[in-house]
Structures are given as structure tokens and as C-alpha cells.
Amino acid sequence: MAEPTAHSEVPGEHAAPNAFGLVEAPAVVALAMAIVILLLIWKKVPAAIGKSLDTKIAAIRAQLDEAQALRRDAEALKAEYEAKARAAEADAAAMVERAHAEAEAIIAKAGTDAEALVERRTKMAETKIAAAERAAIDELRATAASIATAAAAKLIGERNDVSSDARLVDEAIAGLSG
């Protein structure tokens, strides 16, 4: 048989690693970690990380403040535009109301103007009718006068002869001289 060595070889088990044959691996890892942590503290890395984080936090806070200010501005603009929209709606309603009132006034004026026009035209027609009646009456009188004159001349012509005409003329002359 062989002599046992410093490492016992058990079938199925591996030999534990060691650093330079002095220290086992977990102790080396722990020592390396301690050295790294001491270096980080000595170089003030946690303070630098903290400062960096503080700077980022301040930047984020500034962005949040800016976002809140922008939101307030946006809400103020929204309120302003809503007020303008309400005012525009009120103006539009007032315009519609004025348009209705003006339309009613125009309709009323048109009715009054139409009545006045009908009245004027009626008076003009009545005046024309009255003038036509007067012209017809005057024409009728003239026709009647000319017929009466013609009838009188005929009657005088039938009743009077030359001797009676001479006697009438003599009487008229005698009445003038005396």
C-alpha cells in the first residue's frame, strides 16, 4: 500500500484548493474583499457615490419642481381657455339672440312698409278712379251739351223760318238801341 499523503484522497471528493499551500480559498476571498472595502473607504468612494446620488436626487427634484410648475401653468392656461370658450359661447348666444331680434324687427318693418305701400297704392288707385270718373262725367256732359245744342239747333231750325228769324233779329236790335 501507498503511504498517505498530506491530502487524503477520498474517492468522489476533490481536494480543497488553497493559496500557495497556506490558506484555503474562502479565507482568500474574505481577505480580498476586506482589502477592496478598505481601499474603497480610503479613497472615499462611498462619499463620492453619495455625492453623485445627491446630485442626481437634486436634479430629479428640480425636474419634478419644473414639471409641477409646467402643470400649474398648463392648468392656468386650460382654465383661461375654458373661460374664453365660455365667453365665446355667451357671445355666440348673444349674437344669435340679436340676429333673431333684428330679423323680427326687419319682418315687422317689412309688414309696416307693405301695409303703407298697399295704402299708398290704394289711394293712388282711388285717385285714378276718381279722375277717370270726373273725366267720364265731363265727357258725358260735353257729349250731352253737344247733343242738346244739336237738338236745339234742329228744333230752332224746324220751328223758325227766315221771316221769324228776321223778326227776332229786328227785335234784338230794337232792344239794344232803346
C-alpha positions as CSV (number, residue, x, y, z in Angstrom):
1,M,0.0,0.0,0.0
2,A,0.9,3.5,-0.6
3,E,1.7,5.9,2.1
4,P,-0.8,8.5,3.0
5,T,-0.1,12.0,1.7
6,A,-0.9,15.4,3.0
7,H,-4.0,15.2,1.1
8,S,-6.3,12.4,1.7
9,E,-7.9,11.3,-1.4
10,V,-11.3,10.1,-0.8
11,P,-12.9,8.6,-3.9
12,G,-15.6,11.1,-5.3
13,E,-14.2,14.1,-3.3
14,H,-11.9,16.7,-4.7
15,A,-9.1,18.2,-2.9
16,A,-9.8,21.7,-1.5
17,P,-7.9,24.4,-3.3
18,N,-5.5,26.5,-1.3
19,A,-3.4,29.6,-2.0
20,F,0.2,28.8,-2.1
21,G,-0.5,25.8,0.0
22,L,-1.0,28.1,3.0
23,V,-4.6,29.3,3.2
24,E,-7.8,27.9,1.9
25,A,-9.9,29.6,-0.8
26,P,-12.7,31.1,1.4
27,A,-10.2,32.8,3.6
28,V,-8.5,34.3,0.5
29,V,-11.8,35.6,-0.9
30,A,-12.7,37.1,2.5
31,L,-9.3,38.8,2.8
32,A,-9.5,40.2,-0.8
33,M,-13.0,41.6,-0.1
34,A,-11.7,43.2,3.1
35,I,-8.9,44.8,1.2
36,V,-11.2,46.1,-1.6
37,I,-13.6,47.5,1.0
38,L,-10.7,49.2,2.9
39,L,-9.5,50.7,-0.4
40,L,-12.9,52.0,-1.3
41,I,-13.2,53.6,2.2
42,W,-9.7,55.0,2.0
43,K,-10.4,56.6,-1.5
44,K,-13.7,58.0,-0.2
45,V,-15.7,56.2,-2.8
46,P,-18.9,56.0,-0.6
47,A,-18.8,59.8,-0.2
48,A,-18.4,60.2,-3.9
49,I,-21.2,57.8,-4.6
50,G,-23.4,59.6,-2.0
51,K,-22.4,63.0,-3.6
52,S,-23.3,61.6,-7.0
53,L,-26.6,60.3,-5.8
54,D,-27.3,63.6,-4.0
55,T,-26.6,65.4,-7.3
56,K,-28.9,63.1,-9.2
57,I,-31.6,63.5,-6.5
58,A,-31.3,67.3,-6.7
59,A,-31.6,67.1,-10.5
60,I,-34.7,64.9,-10.2
61,R,-36.2,67.2,-7.6
62,A,-35.5,70.2,-9.9
63,Q,-37.2,68.3,-12.8
64,L,-40.2,67.5,-10.5
65,D,-40.4,71.1,-9.5
66,E,-40.2,72.2,-13.1
67,A,-42.9,69.6,-14.0
68,Q,-45.1,70.9,-11.3
69,A,-44.6,74.5,-12.4
70,L,-45.4,73.4,-16.0
71,R,-48.5,71.6,-14.8
72,R,-49.7,74.7,-12.9
73,D,-49.1,76.8,-16.0
74,A,-50.9,74.3,-18.1
75,E,-53.8,74.2,-15.7
76,A,-53.9,78.0,-15.7
77,L,-53.9,78.1,-19.5
78,K,-56.6,75.4,-19.5
79,A,-58.7,77.5,-17.1
80,E,-58.1,80.6,-19.2
81,Y,-59.1,78.9,-22.4
82,E,-62.2,77.4,-20.8
83,A,-63.2,80.8,-19.6
84,K,-62.6,82.2,-23.2
85,A,-64.6,79.3,-24.6
86,R,-67.5,80.1,-22.2
87,A,-67.2,83.8,-23.1
88,A,-67.2,82.9,-26.8
89,E,-70.3,80.7,-26.3
90,A,-72.0,83.5,-24.5
91,D,-71.1,85.9,-27.3
92,A,-72.4,83.5,-29.9
93,A,-75.6,83.1,-28.0
94,A,-75.9,86.9,-27.7
95,M,-75.2,87.2,-31.4
96,V,-77.9,84.7,-32.2
97,E,-80.4,86.5,-29.9
98,R,-79.5,89.9,-31.6
99,A,-79.9,88.3,-35.0
100,H,-83.4,86.9,-34.0
101,A,-84.4,90.3,-32.7
102,E,-83.1,92.1,-35.8
103,A,-84.9,89.6,-38.0
104,E,-88.1,90.1,-36.1
105,A,-87.6,93.9,-36.4
106,I,-87.0,93.6,-40.1
107,I,-90.1,91.4,-40.5
108,A,-92.2,93.9,-38.5
109,K,-90.8,96.8,-40.6
110,A,-91.4,94.9,-43.8
111,G,-95.0,94.3,-42.7
112,T,-95.4,98.0,-41.9
113,D,-93.8,99.0,-45.1
114,A,-96.0,96.6,-47.1
115,E,-99.1,98.0,-45.4
116,A,-98.0,101.5,-46.2
117,L,-97.3,100.6,-49.8
118,V,-100.7,98.9,-50.1
119,E,-102.3,102.0,-48.6
120,R,-100.4,104.3,-51.0
121,R,-101.3,102.2,-54.0
122,T,-104.9,102.0,-52.8
123,K,-105.0,105.8,-52.6
124,M,-103.4,106.1,-56.0
125,A,-105.9,103.7,-57.5
126,E,-108.7,105.6,-55.8
127,T,-107.3,108.9,-57.1
128,K,-107.0,107.4,-60.6
129,I,-110.6,106.0,-60.4
130,A,-111.9,109.4,-59.2
131,A,-110.0,111.2,-62.0
132,A,-111.4,108.7,-64.5
133,E,-114.9,109.2,-63.1
134,R,-114.5,113.0,-63.4
135,A,-113.2,112.6,-67.0
136,A,-116.1,110.4,-67.8
137,I,-118.6,112.8,-66.3
138,D,-117.0,115.7,-68.1
139,E,-117.1,113.8,-71.4
140,L,-120.7,112.8,-70.7
141,R,-121.6,116.4,-70.0
142,A,-119.7,117.6,-73.1
143,T,-121.5,114.9,-75.2
144,A,-124.8,115.8,-73.6
145,A,-124.2,119.5,-74.3
146,S,-123.3,118.9,-77.9
147,I,-126.3,116.7,-78.3
148,A,-128.5,119.3,-76.6
149,T,-127.0,122.0,-78.9
150,A,-127.6,119.9,-82.0
151,A,-131.1,119.1,-80.8
152,A,-131.8,122.8,-80.0
153,A,-130.4,123.9,-83.4
154,K,-132.6,121.3,-85.1
155,L,-135.7,122.4,-83.1
156,I,-135.0,126.0,-83.8
157,G,-134.4,125.2,-87.4
158,E,-137.7,123.4,-87.6
159,R,-139.7,126.0,-85.8
160,N,-138.2,129.1,-87.2
161,D,-138.1,130.1,-90.8
162,V,-136.5,133.1,-92.5
163,S,-139.2,135.6,-91.7
164,S,-139.4,134.7,-88.0
165,D,-135.5,134.9,-87.9
166,A,-135.7,138.4,-89.4
167,R,-138.3,139.5,-86.9
168,L,-136.2,138.1,-83.9
169,V,-133.2,139.9,-85.2
170,D,-135.1,143.1,-85.5
171,E,-136.5,142.8,-82.0
172,A,-133.0,142.1,-80.6
173,I,-131.7,145.2,-82.4
174,A,-134.6,147.3,-81.2
175,G,-133.9,146.1,-77.7
176,L,-130.3,147.2,-77.9
177,S,-131.0,150.6,-79.2
178,G,-133.6,151.6,-76.9
